[in-house]
Amino acid sequence: MIVKEHFVGTELAMNNAIVEEEIDFSCDPYIGLEFDTADEALQFYTSYANRTGFKVRIGQLYRSRTDGSVSSRRFVCSKEGHQLSSRTGCPAFIRVQINGSGKWVIDHFHKDHNHNLEISGENCTPTLQQKGGTVVNSLTEFTRRPRKKLLEEVNNESSCPFGIIDFKRLRKEELEGQPKTEPYVGQEFSSPNEAYQFYHAYAAHMGFGVRIGQLFRSKNDGLITSRRFVCSKEGFQHPSRVGCGAYLRIKRQPSGKWTVDRLRKDHNHDLDSEKEGRAKGLHASNILNDDADTGFVNGDLFRIDNYPVPRGGRQNHIRSEWYNILLEYFQARQTEDTGFFYAVEVDNGNCMSIFWADGRSRYSCSQFGDVLVLDTSYRKTVYLVPFATFVGVNHHKQPVLLGCALVADESEESFTWLFQTWLRAMSGRQPLTVIADQDIAVQKAIAKVFPVTYHRFSLWQIKAKEQENMGLMGDGFTKDYEKCVYQSQTVDEFDATWNVLLNKYGLKDNAWLKEMYEKRASWVPLYLKGTFFAGIPMNESLDSFFGALLNAQTPLMEFIPRYERGLERRREEERKEDFNTSNFQPILQTKEPVEEQCRRLYTLAVFKVFQKELLQCFSYLGFKIFEEGGLSRYMVRRCGNDMEKHVVTFNASNLSISCSCQMFEYDGVLCRHVLRVFQILQLREVPSRYILHRWTRIAEDGVFPDIDSWSSSQELKNLMLWSLRETASKYIDAGATSIEKYKLAYEILREGGRKLCWHR
């Protein structure tokens, strides 16, 4: 009889074997854990809840838009939400999503509760709260699972058709008897165990250690089709690893045999002597203890096709093979781009998050880094790669890349490191505003790294919370809520309408509404409109920079080519707008001098915004309602609509002007109300303070109107270097198009060199 442990987070695929349990109910949930059914996932989470000290409810489900089938489910803490007084809005939950092979995978997990936990001996059977208030038991009966490891008895020792490695068989005395022949392509084994034993013995003889590498599954039935065994120095997650490429891969054949189909023998490091190699690699328990970050959990159990959680360490959503590929790519890019920057977070000797930005992104940040969007939309679904982007808005109102990252985990430490690294890469200039997620970890990280930056919550999270909490409150509440949030014009009006809303529906003690009111300055449009966000709409999210070309499902081998294609596509769009702005003039629609002035200064995209406001101002009337010294106020209202009106304040002493609509503060372009007052006052030019440099044609031409704002001479030097590099790059591209242009460019360069006193 052979005793075999079950995997944590991998499909056991043992339908034909005698199995006591298919899931280890003693482990904690983690992203990537697989189940055969949603009921099995609920059963697992309930067992975890029993041990931890909370109860479970069945939460929201999501259906496919194509066939209406359930595509994902949420199982939440019983204190989630605020519909009952006993609930505290607890955020703890897991979400499982069905994948292509029909398995249910945990793609979201929030562990922390906002209330005390009490461990009891009672069974915490999950319940579903329906709209009518009736509590319905789940269709599945749940029993408390033992915390001991689950064992399986298998009669046939040699049979291991599903690629499961039995570590109990890997004992020193068994390995010492293995023949010391070298592996070769085509070599056959009856099971992965046998292949591992052979490669382990070969490694001990040659003088290197072995780790379990990646596995691959069939898209049809989810069964393991191939496995990799790698040198222990593969990857870069630990300082002792050097990215060694030696490995052996076995593939399952239709006959049930496992054949070596790929093999690489060369190492990039010195090999130990045979004696040292044996001491380092033979005993299975030593492997499990020494290589915790390869996926080994709870002593003998191990996880290989999910994200490893080192014992006592942070979770890492980045697979080990990504580090090797990306670091090689970064090093190659640095030889081509001297401004290329990258950094890797290290936690207790383990590689964690990765950040990178090329020279173009760093230069763009010097001009357009005032508004920063952290796009972590990978979190919306099951992801292969936790890919996040830092995005800004350029002078053509296009998204511009300001950096990229792989986020190891969603902790405060991870986001703090990420923001600090971005700040270091961008010469320490903090953004004015950041659009990022509402999570507490993100909020704390932003407050720590960007203490003077305004944090606006991501719209997708706000909408998800609204949908989740308002579902049981009725359509009447939803209409009143939306009217309060999106139609209030003043702070007093919002506060009064909000209080009426709470009293009308008896929700004064609702924890979700309390929290949202406390954070109202970070999401309510009324509070946001007085802060500069480069015109990013409040009612929609900024489009993904890479679109469908690169997302959380992109496999490793396609990631870098798609990244480069997506980046080049966006930059080609920017070059087209640069060309159009330089070579085309929009048609003037009025005889107003301010229109000619702004056509000359603004890019085409921004001028269209200004021109629209100028044309609209002719539909408004303006009346002076106050005057004292050089200060005057005007009431500007739309013709035929007394409800649409705003107050414009003008100071003649310094030509400052402001409007209650606050469009200039939010967009950086003057509104129709101000332009109407300009007509009344017969002002023929827009004051220079109201022409933002970031919106002009020369925003990227090396003109720095706010030199005094740079905190150090090094920052200014970096900006000049990036600006000259960008200009030189365009110059070289233009000069290399023909022999004639090359000669001209070279002569201009020599003449410029003489003026700069170059010495050859």
Number of C-alpha atoms within 10 A of each C-alpha: 9 13 15 19 19 24 21 29 24 20 22 20 17 13 8 6 11 11 14 10 13 20 24 21 23 18 16 16 20 23 23 25 23 26 25 18 15 22 16 17 25 27 23 22 23 28 26 22 21 22 22 14 15 21 23 26 23 19 21 15 14 13 12 10 9 6 7 9 10 14 15 21 22 21 26 26 26 24 23 24 23 18 20 12 12 11 16 21 23 20 17 19 22 23 25 29 25 21 15 11 14 15 19 25 25 25 21 21 19 16 13 10 17 12 12 7 12 12 12 12 10 10 15 21 21 28 19 18 17 10 11 7 9 10 12 11 14 15 9 12 10 18 14 18 17 12 13 9 17 19 16 18 15 16 12 9 12 13 15 20 20 19 24 21 21 19 21 13 18 19 14 16 11 12 22 17 11 15 11 15 11 13 17 15 14 14 13 19 20 17 23 27 20 21 24 25 22 22 24 29 27 24 26 26 22 19 20 24 25 25 21 22 21 17 17 15 17 11 13 9 12 17 18 21 18 22 25 20 21 25 23 24 23 24 23 20 24 17 12 12 14 17 22 18 16 18 22 22 21 28 24 24 13 7 8 15 17 27 22 21 16 14 18 14 12 10 17 12 12 8 14 17 14 16 12 16 21 24 14 19 23 24 17 16 16 12 21 21 15 11 16 17 21 23 22 24 20 14 11 19 18 24 19 19 19 22 23 26 19 18 15 7 12 19 19 23 24 23 22 21 16 18 20 17 16 16 17 11 12 18 14 12 15 15 10 9 15 12 20 20 23 19 17 20 17 15 15 11 12 18 20 24 24 25 22 21 22 21 20 20 26 25 24 23 28 21 21 26 27 20 23 27 26 20 22 20 18 16 16 12 16 21 19 19 22 24 23 20 22 26 28 29 27 22 27 23 17 19 22 25 28 29 24 22 22 21 23 23 17 18 16 18 15 21 22 21 19 24 21 17 21 26 16 13 25 24 19 15 19 21 17 17 21 25 24 21 22 19 14 11 16 22 18 16 21 22 14 14 18 21 12 13 17 21 25 24 22 25 20 16 16 15 11 10 14 15 13 13 16 15 13 15 13 10 11 9 17 15 10 15 18 11 14 21 18 14 13 19 15 11 11 10 12 20 15 12 18 20 13 14 17 17 11 12 11 10 18 13 14 18 18 20 19 14 11 15 15 10 14 18 16 18 21 20 18 19 15 20 18 16 18 20 26 24 17 18 13 17 10 10 14 18 11 16 20 19 9 12 13 21 21 20 16 18 14 15 10 10 19 16 12 17 16 12 14 18 15 12 13 17 17 12 13 19 12 12 18 16 11 13 17 12 8 9 12 12 8 11 12 12 8 14 12 21 20 15 13 20 21 15 17 25 25 26 15 21 21 15 15 22 20 13 19 23 15 16 22 15 14 18 18 23 14 15 12 11 13 8 8 11 15 16 21 23 18 25 20 18 13 10 9 9 8 11 18 18 20 25 21 22 16 12 9 9 14 13 19 19 22 15 20 21 21 21 20 19 20 21 21 23 22 24 31 28 22 24 25 17 15 14 10 9 15 13 14 17 13 9 9 14 16 15 21 20 26 21 20 15 21 21 12 16 12 16 9 8 10 9 10 14 12 11 10 11 16 18 11 17 23 17 15 22 22 15 18 19 14 12 12 11 13 15 10 13 17 13 10 10 10 11 14 16 13 13 17 14 12 11 13 13 13 12 13 10 9 9 9 10 6 4
